[in-house]
Structure formats: structure tokens, C-alpha cells
Amino acid sequence: MGGTKEIPKRADLVDYNYAVAGHDGTLCDADGELFIKPCTQQEINFYESALNGHPEFSELMPLFFGQMTLNDMTDMASINEQLPAVADHISTHMKEEVIRLAHQLQPDPAKDNIKWVPNKSKKIATNISLVLENAAYGYKRPNILDVKLGQRLWADDAPLEKKQRFDKISQETTHGPLGFRIAGMRVYRGSENPEELDEEDYRIYDKDYGRCTVNKDNVQDAFRKFIFNESAGVDEELGKAVARAFMEEVKHVQEVLENEESRMYSASLLFVFEGDGDALRAAIDEASSSVTMSQKGRGEASGRSTARVDSGIAMDEATGNMILPEDDDDEDSGDDENVPRIYCVKLIDFAHAEFTPGQGPDENNLKGVRSLVQIFDELSREDE
């Protein structure tokens, strides 16, 4: 199991309202630190395979805390058996809530040999849920972008009708020429028209934005809307720094995928950064200060540092780049939970993913990753 935080009780879960794409039914705990989503057994298997045998790949994924399997046979004994690492920490009341939820959510039996039709309800017929770290936790106003990867979007076992439908989507969107599509995004104060903002002052771009509005000629403008936002205080300087940071993160994703043998269909890269300009600048300043203090504590010379700051980054004064810190093995480095978050990039959605020894790198997804590196690089160097 990847994490040690207690699995919450059902009564403490609330609907997750920061999802910009994907299926319905996602939940989070009351403080927002955990993200709970319906999933398939194949996705569970992929998380476990990554944790057990692919550490660099696993680092690209959200932290995995465990799973909850819910059906009409769920009882106290089955909960204790499924979650041995945390069972002693789960209250009896919580277990009773999980049992009640299991009986409520038991899906209908699967039927064989039926014609595939698009899932318009966006709900997965499953009794399994993943318990993950919430990538949007710890930000004041998280801007979130979901980028679906690949030219080919279907797995080998997909029905013919699904293959044909997904091929049509690929041909008609940026999946074809660029190897990715914007699946959704939310931008804090992303419009000067109040009618285009939700109750939290976000502009929401749903799946139709990436399917119907964005094309290979204007795709860079879409990413610019996500990052550069004067109305929220994210000016040109901050925007370029964010773009450079994302470029470096995606380059790392590229390196990992080029050294792995895997196949993923309809996986995504999730981009998150602090969308409030004042909070973003304050977080960068605090992270830079933390790096400087760590540097002085080890007697290092001033200048660019690669000291580890888990929740943030420093700035290279010479180039304006965000410094991506390295690991700090000092066990007394202190608790960083209160350090403001700045940005993160995570690889997500593994319902159709597996490691495939002997088949080489996943060029289907790498095409999109390389396109993203180029876009973020160009955004970081505009007007230079």
C-alpha cells in the first residue's frame, strides 16, 4: 500500500467537485486530502504492479492508499481482511457505514454478448473504489487541466463499435495530429464575464471544449488560457515560470515512459498549479526561502540550489526558472504539510493500462507527451 492515512468513513465523504473530466461518482474526505474514485480491477492491478516493480513510473502516479471493494457480501470480517494495514485504525462506525454503502451500490450483474453503447451516464458499473492522494489538495485556488493522451484511444479488447467511435474522435480532434486532447479544465477567474464563472469564481471548460473548439492551430492558445491570467494575478513572469516548470515535469514523464514497456489507452496527464497569483508568488517565495535556509544549513554556496523542498520549488534568479529540487535524505527536515503547494503533474486513469515486457516504449502516448513538451517550451519563451 502506498500511503498510511486512515481510510475515511462514508459519512465523512463528500462529492468531489474539482474533477474536470472522467466518470461520475468521485468522492473526497472532509479535509480534501483523499480522492476516492470508482475503478476496475485492471486499474487496481496496474497501481500495484507499478508500486511493486516500477518505482520511477509509480512516482508519476498519485499516491495510492488502498482500495475498497463493496458488494452485498461486505461485512466486518471482509473489511478487516481487505484492509489489514489500516483495519485496526478504522472505527466500528466507519465499518458500518462502508457496509451500508456496499449494499446500496451493488451493481447489476454483468451481461455477456450485448452491443456496446456509449456510457452517457458517466458512471462505472463497478463495486471497487481506489483511494488516492488528491492532487488538488493544499492549494488556495487550484487551476486544473486534464489532458488525455494518445492517438489511439481503445484497448485491444474493446468492441468494434467502441473502436470506431474512438477513432472518429481521434480523427476529428487534436488526438490525431498531436497525440493528445484537452479533456477539461478549470481556471480561477478565467473570464471577465461573471456569468461564465461558477460560485467559486472558476471558469469551467468541459469535454466539448477540447472536442469542438480546440484544434492544432489554436491549441497553444488553450494552454495559454490555463496558465496566463492577469485577472487572477498570474502575470507574464509567473505564467512563464509555470510553463517552464510544467515543461520540465513533462520531460521527466517522457524519460520515464521511454524507459518503460507499457501500454495505456485513454490515460491522462493532470496538471495542477496555484491559480491565485498572490498565493502563487507567496508560495514561490516561501519555497525559495526554504531552499536558501537548507542550503545555508549545509554550508553550500549561494546561487542556484537543488536542495529538496517537497511541497515547493525555488527560483533561479539568472533565468527565472523554477528550480525542481532533488531529494533530501535528512530525516529531520521537518513537516512540510503546511508549506503552500505550487504545482504538480500526475499521470492518471489506468482502466486500460498494463506493463508489457518485450514490447518497447508506449509510442502512442509518447507522441502526446512530446507535443506537450514543445507547447510548454514555446509558452515559456514567448516574446524572447
RODO-2510 file (C-alpha; in nm, 4 decimals, decimal comma):
residues 384
     n   res          X          Y          Z
     1     m     0,0000     0,0000     0,0000
     2     g     0,1448     0,3362    -0,0962
     3     g     0,0228     0,5503     0,1954
     4     t    -0,0710     0,5228     0,5618
     5     k    -0,3537     0,7740     0,6102
     6     e    -0,6702     0,6158     0,7505
     7     i    -0,9457     0,5258     0,5050
     8     p    -1,2378     0,7585     0,5912
     9     k    -1,5895     0,6524     0,6850
    10     r    -1,8671     0,7027     0,4303
    11     a    -2,0402     0,9664     0,6430
    12     d    -1,7264     1,1795     0,6175
    13     l    -1,7086     1,1663     0,2376
    14     v    -1,8362     1,4464     0,0150
    15     d    -1,8799     1,4790    -0,3598
    16     y    -1,5561     1,5769    -0,5316
    17     n    -1,6231     1,8973    -0,7268
    18     y    -1,2784     1,9567    -0,8779
    19     a    -1,2957     1,6792    -1,1375
    20     v    -1,2705     1,8296    -1,4865
    21     a    -1,3102     1,5049    -1,6824
    22     g    -1,3725     1,1353    -1,6327
    23     h    -1,6534     0,9442    -1,4678
    24     d    -1,9069     1,0499    -1,2066
    25     g    -1,9147     0,9104    -0,8541
    26     t    -1,5845     1,0511    -0,7279
    27     l    -1,5664     1,1473    -0,3602
    28     c    -1,3199     1,3043    -0,1198
    29     d    -1,2819     1,3076     0,2560
    30     a    -1,3875     1,6132     0,4553
    31     d    -1,0451     1,7818     0,4530
    32     g    -0,9968     1,7106     0,0818
    33     e    -0,6739     1,5154     0,1179
    34     l    -0,8046     1,1841    -0,0194
    35     f    -0,9638     1,1231    -0,3588
    36     i    -1,1915     0,8200    -0,3943
    37     k    -1,2997     0,7042    -0,7391
    38     p    -1,4806     0,4035    -0,8847
    39     c    -1,2421     0,1839    -1,0799
    40     t    -1,1907    -0,1507    -1,2471
    41     q    -0,9787    -0,4371    -1,1183
    42     q    -0,7334    -0,3743    -1,4023
    43     e    -0,6651    -0,0264    -1,2662
    44     i    -0,6018    -0,1672    -0,9177
    45     n    -0,3656    -0,4238    -1,0704
    46     f    -0,1756    -0,1527    -1,2557
    47     y    -0,1252     0,0564    -0,9422
    48     e     0,0001    -0,2483    -0,7534
    49     s     0,2307    -0,3524    -1,0392
    50     a     0,3798    -0,0036    -1,0542
    51     l     0,4357     0,0060    -0,6788
    52     n     0,5942    -0,3377    -0,6690
    53     g     0,8135    -0,3325    -0,9774
    54     h     0,8277     0,0086    -1,1448
    55     p     0,9280     0,2717    -0,8864
    56     e     1,0037     0,5528    -1,1325
    57     f     0,6701     0,5020    -1,3059
    58     s     0,4931     0,4855    -0,9697
    59     e     0,6300     0,8282    -0,8793
    60     l     0,4377     0,9739    -1,1739
    61     m     0,1093     0,8449    -1,0291
    62     p    -0,0999     0,9799    -0,7396
    63     l    -0,0084     0,8273    -0,4044
    64     f    -0,2076     0,5036    -0,3663
    65     f    -0,3580     0,4400    -0,0213
    66     g    -0,5600     0,1288    -0,0995
    67     q    -0,8928     0,0095    -0,2314
    68     m    -1,2453    -0,0508    -0,1123
    69     t    -1,4387    -0,3430    -0,2611
    70     l    -1,8106    -0,3079    -0,1991
    71     n    -2,0785    -0,5733    -0,2597
    72     d    -2,3765    -0,7312    -0,0865
    73     m    -2,1431    -0,9732     0,0958
    74     t    -1,9418    -0,6943     0,2587
    75     d    -1,9234    -0,7321     0,6382
    76     m    -1,6866    -0,6545     0,9247
    77     a    -1,4695    -0,9585     0,8569
    78     s    -1,4300    -0,8814     0,4866
    79     i    -1,3312    -0,5214     0,5590
    80     n    -1,0656    -0,6362     0,8066
    81     e    -0,9358    -0,8885     0,5529
    82     q    -0,9236    -0,6419     0,2614
    83     l    -0,7566    -0,3592     0,4534
    84     p    -0,5224    -0,5300     0,7010
    85     a    -0,2815    -0,2370     0,7152
    86     v    -0,5467     0,0070     0,8377
    87     a    -0,8221    -0,2165     0,9786
    88     d    -0,7213    -0,1560     1,3403
    89     h    -0,7459     0,2199     1,2859
    90     i    -1,0942     0,2118     1,1318
    91     s    -1,3772     0,2715     1,3769
    92     t    -1,6715     0,0333     1,4059
    93     h    -1,8978     0,3188     1,2967
    94     m    -1,6932     0,3670     0,9822
    95     k    -1,7086    -0,0035     0,9004
    96     e    -2,0862     0,0030     0,9440
    97     e    -2,1078     0,2977     0,7035
    98     v    -1,8949     0,1131     0,4468
    99     i    -2,1187    -0,1943     0,4756
   100     r    -2,4281     0,0210     0,4267
   101     l    -2,2730     0,1874     0,1223
   102     a    -2,1702    -0,1500    -0,0200
   103     h    -2,5253    -0,2791    -0,0104
   104     q    -2,6565     0,0419    -0,1681
   105     l    -2,4043     0,0493    -0,4518
   106     q    -2,4045    -0,3182    -0,5511
   107     p    -2,4088    -0,3068    -0,9353
   108     d    -2,6309    -0,5170    -1,1556
   109     p    -2,4739    -0,8434    -1,2790
   110     a    -2,2714    -0,8033    -1,5971
   111     k    -2,4323    -0,9295    -1,9152
   112     d    -2,2382    -1,1017    -2,1893
   113     n    -2,2758    -1,0562    -2,5645
   114     i    -2,4522    -0,7219    -2,5524
   115     k    -2,3940    -0,4434    -2,8005
   116     w    -2,1607    -0,1712    -2,6773
   117     v    -2,3191     0,1724    -2,6398
   118     p    -2,1585     0,4951    -2,5143
   119     n    -2,1862     0,5409    -2,1375
   120     k    -2,3803     0,8669    -2,1270
   121     s    -2,4363     0,8436    -1,7510
   122     k    -2,0560     0,8631    -1,6951
   123     k    -2,0882     0,6077    -1,4143
   124     i    -1,8735     0,2945    -1,3984
   125     a    -2,0562    -0,0301    -1,3217
   126     t    -1,8167    -0,1432    -1,0501
   127     n    -1,8037    -0,2210    -0,6808
   128     i    -1,4374    -0,1232    -0,6426
   129     s    -1,3015     0,2191    -0,5488
   130     l    -0,9447     0,3477    -0,5477
   131     v    -0,8306     0,5575    -0,2521
   132     l    -0,5703     0,8075    -0,3752
   133     e    -0,3978     1,1278    -0,2794
   134     n    -0,5989     1,4277    -0,4032
   135     a    -0,3661     1,6142    -0,6388
   136     a    -0,5613     1,9388    -0,5844
   137     y    -0,5178     1,9313    -0,2051
   138     g    -0,3193     2,2110    -0,0405
   139     y    -0,3816     2,4874    -0,2930
   140     k    -0,5772     2,8051    -0,2248
   141     r    -0,7266     2,8192    -0,5759
   142     p    -0,6110     2,5185    -0,7812
   143     n    -0,6199     2,5520    -1,1580
   144     i    -0,6689     2,2038    -1,3028
   145     l    -0,6134     2,0698    -1,6550
   146     d    -0,6824     1,7135    -1,7727
   147     v    -0,5003     1,6179    -2,0945
   148     k    -0,5995     1,2817    -2,2420
   149     l    -0,3062     1,1122    -2,4144
   150     g    -0,2710     0,9044    -2,7287
   151     q    -0,3712     0,8885    -3,0926
   152     r    -0,5330     0,5507    -3,0448
   153     l    -0,7756     0,5571    -2,7509
   154     w    -0,9031     0,1995    -2,7358
   155     a    -0,7552    -0,1164    -2,5873
   156     d    -0,7189    -0,4408    -2,7812
   157     d    -1,0281    -0,5960    -2,6215
   158     a    -1,2606    -0,3038    -2,6996
   159     p    -1,5777    -0,3811    -2,9003
   160     l    -1,5696    -0,2843    -3,2673
   161     e    -1,8290    -0,0087    -3,2169
   162     k    -1,6146     0,1495    -2,9464
   163     k    -1,3029     0,1337    -3,1630
   164     q    -1,4853     0,3043    -3,4491
   165     r    -1,6278     0,5767    -3,2265
   166     f    -1,2942     0,6492    -3,0608
   167     d    -1,1138     0,6507    -3,3955
   168     k    -1,3607     0,9146    -3,5127
   169     i    -1,2883     1,1259    -3,2042
   170     s    -0,9160     1,0934    -3,2705
   171     q    -0,9524     1,1955    -3,6348
   172     e    -1,1672     1,4991    -3,5512
   173     t    -0,9603     1,6351    -3,2614
   174     t    -0,6001     1,7070    -3,1683
   175     h    -0,5532     1,3389    -3,0785
   176     g    -0,4719     1,2745    -3,4439
   177     p    -0,2027     1,5333    -3,5224
   178     l    -0,0695     1,5938    -3,1693
   179     g    -0,1384     1,2764    -2,9730
   180     f    -0,3468     1,4404    -2,7002
   181     r    -0,6695     1,6296    -2,6344
   182     i    -0,7762     1,8713    -2,3624
   183     a    -1,0406     1,6704    -2,1754
   184     g    -1,1363     1,9526    -1,9398
   185     m    -1,0010     2,2348    -1,7305
   186     r    -1,0993     2,4831    -1,4620
   187     v    -0,9367     2,8244    -1,4328
   188     y    -0,9731     3,0598    -1,1373
   189     r    -1,1165     3,3924    -1,2571
   190     g    -1,0797     3,2601    -1,6096
   191     s    -1,3234     3,5124    -1,7545
   192     e    -1,4060     3,8777    -1,7017
   193     n    -1,7722     3,7918    -1,7596
   194     p    -1,9238     3,6918    -1,4208
   195     e    -2,1875     3,4823    -1,5976
   196     e    -1,9125     3,2486    -1,7216
   197     l    -1,7854     3,1803    -1,3691
   198     d    -1,9189     2,9305    -1,1175
   199     e    -1,9909     3,0009    -0,7497
   200     e    -1,6189     2,9714    -0,6668
   201     d    -1,5182     3,2118    -0,9472
   202     y    -1,3895     2,9377    -1,1770
   203     r    -1,4451     2,9120    -1,5481
   204     i    -1,5103     2,5502    -1,6384
   205     y    -1,4133     2,4074    -1,9769
   206     d    -1,5874     2,0727    -2,0286
   207     k    -1,5078     1,7918    -2,2724
   208     d    -1,6739     1,9758    -2,5620
   209     y    -1,4081     2,2462    -2,5437
   210     g    -1,1334     2,0037    -2,6383
   211     r    -1,3508     1,8201    -2,8882
   212     c    -1,5215     2,1076    -3,0670
   213     t    -1,3238     2,4285    -3,0090
   214     v    -0,9565     2,3346    -2,9796
   215     n    -0,7626     2,2327    -3,2904
   216     k    -0,3959     2,2035    -3,3863
   217     d    -0,3878     2,5697    -3,4917
   218     n    -0,5245     2,7202    -3,1690
   219     v    -0,4230     2,4585    -2,9115
   220     q    -0,1433     2,6754    -2,7738
   221     d    -0,3978     2,9494    -2,7006
   222     a    -0,5954     2,6998    -2,4916
   223     f    -0,2906     2,6276    -2,2759
   224     r    -0,2250     3,0000    -2,2518
   225     k    -0,5755     3,0478    -2,1080
   226     f    -0,4969     2,7862    -1,8464
   227     i    -0,1688     2,9411    -1,7309
   228     f    -0,1609     3,3145    -1,8062
   229     n    -0,4358     3,5065    -1,6276
   230     e    -0,3900     3,8720    -1,5357
   231     s    -0,7352     3,8920    -1,3734
   232     a    -0,6229     3,6334    -1,1160
   233     g    -0,2806     3,7934    -1,0722
   234     v    -0,0881     3,5386    -1,2812
   235     d     0,1146     3,7807    -1,4912
   236     e     0,3597     3,7124    -1,7730
   237     e     0,6518     3,6467    -1,5379
   238     l     0,4615     3,3971    -1,3237
   239     g     0,2992     3,2347    -1,6246
   240     k     0,6320     3,1720    -1,7948
   241     a     0,7725     3,0238    -1,4753
   242     v     0,4760     2,7861    -1,4503
   243     a     0,5109     2,6909    -1,8180
   244     r     0,8821     2,6163    -1,7688
   245     a     0,8076     2,4060    -1,4626
   246     f     0,5431     2,2074    -1,6489
   247     m     0,7832     2,1597    -1,9404
   248     e     1,0466     2,0098    -1,7102
   249     e     0,7915     1,7831    -1,5428
   250     v     0,6600     1,6553    -1,8759
   251     k     1,0171     1,5988    -1,9952
   252     h     1,0600     1,3738    -1,6931
   253     v     0,7398     1,1883    -1,7829
   254     q     0,8824     1,1426    -2,1326
   255     e     1,2076     0,9998    -1,9965
   256     v     1,0253     0,7526    -1,7730
   257     l     0,7909     0,6337    -2,0495
   258     e     1,0823     0,5961    -2,2913
   259     n     1,2484     0,3621    -2,0411
   260     e     0,9369     0,1587    -1,9589
   261     e     0,7483    -0,1033    -2,1576
   262     s     0,3816    -0,0331    -2,1022
   263     r     0,0572     0,0298    -2,2867
   264     m    -0,2072     0,2784    -2,1717
   265     y    -0,5261     0,3740    -2,3520
   266     s    -0,7226     0,6870    -2,2537
   267     a    -0,4792     0,7722    -1,9739
   268     s    -0,4303     1,1396    -1,8883
   269     l    -0,1773     1,3851    -1,7568
   270     l    -0,3247     1,6000    -1,4810
   271     f    -0,1766     1,9481    -1,4379
   272     v    -0,2420     2,1500    -1,1218
   273     f    -0,0984     2,4827    -1,0107
   274     e    -0,1898     2,7629    -0,7725
   275     g    -0,4299     2,9828    -0,9696
   276     d    -0,4329     3,2789    -0,7320
   277     g    -0,1434     3,4994    -0,8395
   278     d    -0,0734     3,6448    -0,4942
   279     a    -0,0825     3,2991    -0,3344
   280     l     0,1373     3,1609    -0,6137
   281     r     0,4020     3,4282    -0,5680
   282     a     0,3929     3,3868    -0,1889
   283     a     0,4308     3,0090    -0,2238
   284     i     0,7289     3,0518    -0,4567
   285     d     0,8886     3,2996    -0,2155
   286     e     0,8381     3,0622     0,0784
   287     a     0,9785     2,7673    -0,1154
   288     s     1,2768     2,9740    -0,2292
   289     s     1,3409     3,0794     0,1299
   290     s     1,3226     2,7176     0,2435
   291     v     1,5793     2,6162    -0,0178
   292     t     1,8096     2,9001     0,0893
   293     m     1,7867     2,8004     0,4565
   294     s     1,8533     2,4358     0,3699
   295     q     2,1484     2,5440     0,1592
   296     k     2,2981     2,7537     0,4384
   297     g     2,2458     2,4734     0,6882
   298     r     2,4738     2,2504     0,4815
   299     g     2,7276     2,5273     0,4215
   300     e     2,6648     2,5380     0,0461
   301     a     2,7496     2,8333    -0,1716
   302     s     2,4789     3,0781    -0,2658
   303     g     2,3255     3,0711    -0,6094
   304     r     2,1205     2,8072    -0,7812
   305     s     2,0369     2,5197    -0,5468
   306     t     1,8959     2,1750    -0,5996
   307     a     1,8097     2,1150    -0,2323
   308     r     1,4856     1,9267    -0,1765
   309     v     1,1679     2,1145    -0,0840
   310     d     0,8907     1,8575    -0,1078
   311     s     0,5972     2,0954    -0,1416
   312     g     0,7566     2,3664    -0,3497
   313     i     1,0348     2,4991    -0,5652
   314     a     1,2933     2,7729    -0,5756
   315     m     1,3597     3,0293    -0,8444
   316     d     1,6801     3,0596    -1,0457
   317     e     1,7449     3,4332    -1,0419
   318     a     1,9592     3,4139    -1,3555
   319     t     1,6980     3,2508    -1,5768
   320     g     1,3690     3,2964    -1,3931
   321     n     1,3200     2,9192    -1,3989
   322     m     1,1549     2,7328    -1,1177
   323     i     1,4160     2,5033    -0,9643
   324     l     1,2956     2,1460    -0,9369
   325     p     1,4597     2,0284    -0,6145
   326     e     1,6228     1,6908    -0,5596
   327     d     1,5532     1,4531    -0,2715
   328     d     1,6720     1,5483     0,0765
   329     d     1,7642     1,2440     0,2816
   330     d     1,7699     1,4409     0,6084
   331     e     1,5183     1,2702     0,8338
   332     d     1,4950     1,5851     1,0482
   333     s     1,3943     1,8103     0,7616
   334     g     1,0621     1,8809     0,9342
   335     d     0,6961     1,8584     0,8489
   336     d     0,6210     2,0172     0,5115
   337     e     0,2418     1,9737     0,5170
   338     n     0,1892     2,3451     0,5849
   339     v     0,4155     2,4616     0,3034
   340     p     0,1914     2,6009     0,0276
   341     r     0,1670     2,3963    -0,2887
   342     i     0,2823     2,5463    -0,6181
   343     y     0,2226     2,2921    -0,8934
   344     c     0,2199     1,9221    -0,9755
   345     v     0,1834     1,6894    -1,2744
   346     k     0,0402     1,3395    -1,2345
   347     l    -0,0280     1,0535    -1,4733
   348     i    -0,3823     0,9253    -1,4092
   349     d    -0,6617     0,6966    -1,5361
   350     f    -0,5355     0,3418    -1,5838
   351     a    -0,8534     0,1451    -1,6559
   352     h    -0,6874     0,0204    -1,9759
   353     a    -0,3216     0,0017    -1,8776
   354     e    -0,0659    -0,2731    -1,8305
   355     f     0,3072    -0,3287    -1,8291
   356     t     0,4142    -0,5146    -2,1432
   357     p     0,7673    -0,6592    -2,1197
   358     g     0,9322    -0,7052    -2,4570
   359     q     0,7035    -0,4679    -2,6487
   360     g     0,9079    -0,1500    -2,6190
   361     p     0,8042     0,2006    -2,5081
   362     d     0,4481     0,3295    -2,5400
   363     e     0,4907     0,5437    -2,8514
   364     n     0,1147     0,6027    -2,8715
   365     n     0,1267     0,8092    -2,5523
   366     l     0,4769     0,9423    -2,6063
   367     k     0,3616     1,1328    -2,9142
   368     g     0,1288     1,3390    -2,6971
   369     v     0,3878     1,3833    -2,4244
   370     r     0,6446     1,5163    -2,6731
   371     s     0,3862     1,7549    -2,8184
   372     l     0,3178     1,8884    -2,4682
   373     v     0,6886     1,9451    -2,4040
   374     q     0,7048     2,1579    -2,7180
   375     i     0,3938     2,3595    -2,6287
   376     f     0,5087     2,4394    -2,2744
   377     d     0,8565     2,5243    -2,4040
   378     e     0,7112     2,7719    -2,6531
   379     l     0,4862     2,9279    -2,3873
   380     s     0,7831     2,9715    -2,1548
   381     r     0,9827     3,1585    -2,4211
   382     e     0,7175     3,3827    -2,5745
   383     d     0,8409     3,7322    -2,6706
   384     e     1,2033     3,6375    -2,6041
***
